[in-house]
Amino acid sequence: MRAAEPDKKRAEALAEIDRAKTLFFSNVSHEFRTPLTLMLGPVEELLKRKKSLSAAEHEQLTLIHRNGLRLLKLVNTLLDFSRIEAGKVQSDFRPTDVARLTADRASLFRSATEQAGLRLVVDCPALPEPIFLDRDMWEKIALNLLSNAFKFTFHGEITVEFRASGENVELSVRDTGTGIPADEIPHPFERFHRVQNAQSRTYEGTGIGLALVQELVKLHGGSIRVESALGETSTFIVSIPRERTLIPTGSARGGAASVSTARSANPHVEEALRWIPSEDPGDSAGDANAIAQRSGPSDSGAKTDAPSSLHGAKLLFADDNADMASTSSVFSEASAR
């Protein structure tokens, strides 16, 4: 008994540290979100006055807005995690036309897939009855899975299917991307885990998107699994119960839920669009070659004190964020002048 006492105290101390960590993330995420929301509002109002803005001013405001939305998405993800860990997540389960909701959200990625030369297949036939779920959580599940598929797919197609399967309904997101190594298949849903040396459209990421998906699926009384063949395909399959009685106790509420607006998907879609290399050297989302071309010597005729051996040299800025890379190239052009 005496030997077990230190272990008990150690476990209690670790639990207290974990509670403090969860409370900290919850508080700081909330404090980040408030000023971000207040900043994005005026920026959106300014962007509506496009006619009164110069091209440079509009481009700068667009850059602020795009990255503000991305930061807000990251903050919201942290806030979701902290609420789930603290057991304070607020769910609102209502009867929902899930097939329509899923197809609607998937279609928002069509422009991104077409620009990337991919085919988007959406196969979500209507079910005979609505399914009880939390609509906002389901949107996050679908959008995160679609964003993940797009990130690792360079050719072929992304297929989104929604089907009834016995007592459950299943959402599957299949891609013809880079696939997952066999020894990594048990790990994609672990927090902060990222597959090392995986080929993707960007090296940005926190490693919490799929972990959040798993937690949201669990809140629906469901499960998620992945099937993959390295270099060929990956399929993420979400399964949740059809019957209201199988939903976690106290979660269901009355009233039919309508399909919400598409605004919640904007950060996911806009971020995906930034992963597509541009063929236009003048586009700020261009790849490293385009950036290098824009960072070449100025033809203004201005004299510099640089050694003659450096004249005509190119300076390459490499960054895994397209906006950061393009901003660096602008600075290099300004300094060259």
C-alpha positions, 0 to 999 in steps of 0.5 A: 500500500505504501508503495502505491501511495507515491504512484497515486500522488504522481497520477493526481499531479499529472491529472491536475497538470492536464486540467491546467493545460486544458483550461489554459488552451481554452482561455487563450484560444477564446482570447485569441478568437475575440480580437481576430473576429473584431479585426476580420469584420472591418477588413471584410467591410473594406473589401466590399468597397473594391471600387474605392481601393487601388489594386495594391490596397485590395491585394494587401487587404485580401492577404490580411483577410485570408491569413486572418481566416486561417489563423481563426481556423487554427484557433477554433480547432484548439478551442474545440480540442480544449472543450472536448478534453474538458467535457464542456463541448456543446452539442446540438443533435437535430434531425438533418438531411445529411446527404444534402449537407455532405454533398453541399460541403463537398461541392465547395471544393470543386473549384480547387480540385478543377484548378489542380487538375483533379476530378471531384466525384460526389455520390450522396443519394438521399436517405429515406429519413433524416439522421440525428447529428450535430450539423456544425461538427459534421461540417468540420468532419467532412471539410477536414477529410476533404482538405486532407485528401486534397493536400496529398492528391496530385493526380486522379480524383477525390471521391466523396460517398455517403451511404446507409450501411445496416444500423449506421450511415457511412461517409467515405472520402477516397483519393488517388493520392500518395497513400500511407505507409503500412507502419503509419496506418495505426497513427493518423488520428494521434494528436500532433502526429505527422507522417515523416517525409510524406509528399504533400502540397504543403508542409504546413500543418499542426497534425491535429486535423484528423485527431479532431475528426476522430473526437467529433466522430466519437461524440456521435457514438461512431468510429473512423478508420483508414484504408490505404495503399502506399502510392495509390490511394487512401480512404477515410471511412466515418460510421455513425448510428442511424437510430436516435437511441444510439446517440450519446445520452442527452445529446438529441434535441428537437426541430429540423436543421436546415443546411447552413451557409457556406461561410464556415467552409471558406478557410478550408477552401481558400487554404486549399487554393493556396496550395495550388502552384500558379502558372502565372509568374505574376501571381502571389501564389506562384511556385519557387521558380516563379518567385525566383523569376520575380526576384531577379535583377532590376532593370531600373538602371540604379547603381549598387555597390555590390561586387560585379560577380553578383550582378545578375544573381538570383536570390531564392526565398523558400517557404512552405507558405505561399503568402510568406514566399510571395511577400519575401519576393516583393521585399527583394524587388523593393530592395533591388530598386 
